[in-house]
């Protein structure tokens, strides 16, 4: 499933000049990495977030979220957010901030 360029551009603009930012095609979509760790991405028009096990468990109680089950099996550390969940720039910024915070908490890549 390809990614929606407009959604990817919104994410890219929200990330701005985040230190350590890079992009990589993953999962058939696009991923945004912080210092080599995936933070977030876009698959079709859906926002993909890496929040860690605890972050996902907490976020699943919020509207428009569901476990990332790309492989047919839920990935405990990853989450999908439907477009309705990040329509506003404020909501998108909040989700991305959480994903960047988690990526920065991971040990440096060797």
C-alpha positions as a printed NumPy array, in Angstrom:
array([[  0.   ,   0.   ,   0.   ],
       [  1.653,   3.289,  -1.039],
       [  1.669,   6.385,   1.119],
       [ -0.306,   9.557,   0.564],
       [  2.144,  12.325,  -0.427],
       [  0.001,  15.064,   1.164],
       [ -0.071,  13.256,   4.517],
       [  3.672,  12.6  ,   4.303],
       [  4.264,  16.294,   3.608],
       [  2.222,  17.283,   6.669],
       [  4.354,  14.978,   8.808],
       [  7.553,  16.263,   7.18 ],
       [  6.514,  19.877,   7.823],
       [  5.616,  19.09 ,  11.43 ],
       [  8.998,  17.458,  12.008],
       [ 10.695,  20.459,  10.414],
       [ 14.378,  20.598,  11.256],
       [ 14.289,  17.962,  13.979],
       [ 17.855,  16.996,  14.87 ],
       [ 18.847,  13.58 ,  13.505],
       [ 15.868,  13.33 ,  11.117],
       [ 15.999,  11.061,   8.072],
       [ 13.451,   9.362,   5.841],
       [ 13.271,   5.798,   4.594],
       [ 10.734,   3.806,   2.608],
       [  9.389,   1.073,   4.912],
       [  6.273,  -1.099,   5.195],
       [  5.338,   0.027,   1.678],
       [  5.048,   3.564,   3.023],
       [  7.487,   6.143,   4.306],
       [  9.124,   6.238,   7.723],
       [ 10.692,   9.157,   9.546],
       [ 13.661,   8.218,  11.694],
       [ 15.373,  10.063,  14.507],
       [ 19.06 ,   9.146,  14.847],
       [ 18.318,   5.929,  12.939],
       [ 15.309,   4.883,  15.044],
       [ 11.861,   4.892,  13.457],
       [  9.615,   7.444,  15.14 ],
       [  6.666,   7.703,  12.785],
       [  5.544,   7.192,   9.241],
       [  2.719,   7.185,   6.761],
       [  1.03 ,   4.182,   5.182],
       [ -1.712,   5.135,   2.744],
       [ -3.344,   8.067,   4.633],
       [ -2.747,   6.507,   8.049],
       [ -0.22 ,   7.786,  10.554],
       [  2.105,   5.096,  11.903],
       [  3.684,   5.75 ,  15.291],
       [  6.324,   3.962,  17.291],
       [  5.504,   4.66 ,  20.918],
       [  6.837,   1.583,  22.704],
       [  4.74 ,  -1.019,  24.474],
       [  3.564,   1.27 ,  27.283],
       [  2.938,   4.227,  24.988],
       [  0.821,   2.112,  22.646],
       [ -1.131,   0.559,  25.519],
       [ -2.013,   4.052,  26.732],
       [ -2.741,   5.469,  23.262],
       [ -5.115,   2.649,  22.315],
       [ -7.633,   4.236,  24.663],
       [ -7.737,   7.325,  22.446],
       [-10.074,   7.866,  19.497],
       [ -9.118,   6.75 ,  15.981],
       [ -6.28 ,   4.449,  17.057],
       [ -5.692,   0.752,  16.522],
       [ -2.77 ,  -1.631,  16.853],
       [ -0.419,  -1.816,  13.899],
       [ -1.083,  -5.239,  12.44 ],
       [  0.725,  -4.873,   9.133],
       [  2.076,  -8.422,   9.292],
       [ -1.23 ,  -9.883,  10.48 ],
       [  0.015,  -9.895,  14.057],
       [ -0.23 ,  -6.77 ,  16.233],
       [  3.082,  -5.043,  16.873],
       [  3.034,  -4.043,  20.537],
       [  5.258,  -1.002,  20.093],
       [  3.528,   0.409,  16.998],
       [  0.195,   2.118,  16.465],
       [ -2.006,   3.282,  13.587],
       [ -3.896,   6.568,  13.82 ],
       [ -6.678,   7.079,  11.282],
       [ -6.75 ,  10.422,   9.429],
       [ -9.623,  11.607,  11.65 ],
       [ -7.262,  11.395,  14.616],
       [ -4.807,  13.958,  13.248],
       [ -6.941,  16.292,  11.15 ],
       [ -5.785,  19.345,  13.064],
       [ -2.182,  20.471,  13.07 ],
       [ -2.301,  20.477,  16.868],
       [ -3.311,  16.815,  16.993],
       [ -0.662,  15.827,  14.44 ],
       [  2.002,  17.723,  16.359],
       [  0.986,  16.011,  19.602],
       [  1.221,  12.512,  18.096],
       [  4.555,  13.229,  16.446],
       [  5.975,  14.747,  19.622],
       [  5.203,  11.494,  21.461],
       [  6.866,   9.392,  18.747],
       [  9.981,  11.587,  18.646],
       [ 10.232,  11.444,  22.438],
       [ 10.131,   7.644,  22.315],
       [ 12.722,   7.439,  19.5  ],
       [ 15.063,   9.696,  21.467],
       [ 14.719,   7.417,  24.522],
       [ 16.276,   4.487,  22.653],
       [ 19.985,   3.681,  22.922],
       [ 22.208,   5.082,  20.163],
       [ 22.569,   2.963,  17.057],
       [ 26.016,   1.41 ,  16.714]])
